[in-house]
Amino acid sequence: MHEMIEQLLDTLRAMWRRRFIGLAAAWVLGITGAIVLLLVPDKYEATARMYVDTQSVLKPLMIGLAVQPNIDQQVSMLSRTLLSRPNVEKLVRMADLDLDLKSQEERDGLVDRLVKDIEVKGVSGDNLYSIRYRDITPHRAKRTVDSLLSIFVESGARQQAQRY
């Protein structure tokens, strides 16, 4: 026990003698961390949850299928339907994402990026889905999710109207 206390005291004395090295290292690490933190852009996330009657929305897509798909397949179908190129191009116009674009190539790049960045997931529970999008501007992230939700509701209303 006496040896352990002696060893601890030796370690503490050595640390005290080299305290300025430790203090300098802490300052360098703190300043480096602050610079890195300031250089990393903020990311804002907008999400929306929606209840979808999959039988009415996906039924036209599943005509001719003998076996009804499971929930993961339904999410995949819903995601592909919602994130189809015409819908994403409409989303770009509705959310005013095309105001800064100067060429058709930039617009195509934005559409491709949106298709990759927007997530449509099934949430625990039947027929609950989540739409999520991240952006460096909070208003743009919110507008994008709101517009996508509006497109989905409009397409559902259009399908209901076509049925009657």
Secondary structure as the mmCIF struct_conf table of DSSP 4:
data_model
#
loop_
_struct_conf.conf_type_id
_struct_conf.id
_struct_conf.beg_label_comp_id
_struct_conf.beg_label_asym_id
_struct_conf.beg_label_seq_id
_struct_conf.end_label_comp_id
_struct_conf.end_label_asym_id
_struct_conf.end_label_seq_id
HELX_RH_AL_P HELX_RH_AL_P1 HIS A 2 ARG A 17
TURN_TY1_P TURN_TY1_P1 ARG A 18 ARG A 18
HELX_RH_AL_P HELX_RH_AL_P2 ARG A 19 LEU A 39
BEND BEND1 VAL A 40 VAL A 40
HELX_LH_PP_P HELX_LH_PP_P1 PRO A 41 ASP A 42
STRN STRN1 TYR A 44 TYR A 51
HELX_RH_AL_P HELX_RH_AL_P3 THR A 54 LEU A 58
TURN_TY1_P TURN_TY1_P2 LYS A 59 GLY A 64
BEND BEND2 ALA A 66 VAL A 67
HELX_RH_AL_P HELX_RH_AL_P4 ILE A 71 LEU A 82
TURN_TY1_P TURN_TY1_P3 LEU A 83 LEU A 83
HELX_RH_AL_P HELX_RH_AL_P5 ARG A 85 MET A 94
TURN_TY1_P TURN_TY1_P4 ALA A 95 ASP A 100
BEND BEND3 SER A 103 SER A 103
HELX_RH_AL_P HELX_RH_AL_P6 GLN A 104 ASP A 117
STRN STRN2 GLU A 119 GLY A 122
HELX_LH_PP_P HELX_LH_PP_P2 VAL A 123 VAL A 123
BEND BEND4 SER A 124 GLY A 125
TURN_TY1_P TURN_TY1_P5 ASP A 126 ASN A 127
STRN STRN3 LEU A 128 ASP A 135
BEND BEND5 ILE A 136 THR A 137
HELX_RH_AL_P HELX_RH_AL_P7 PRO A 138 ARG A 163
#
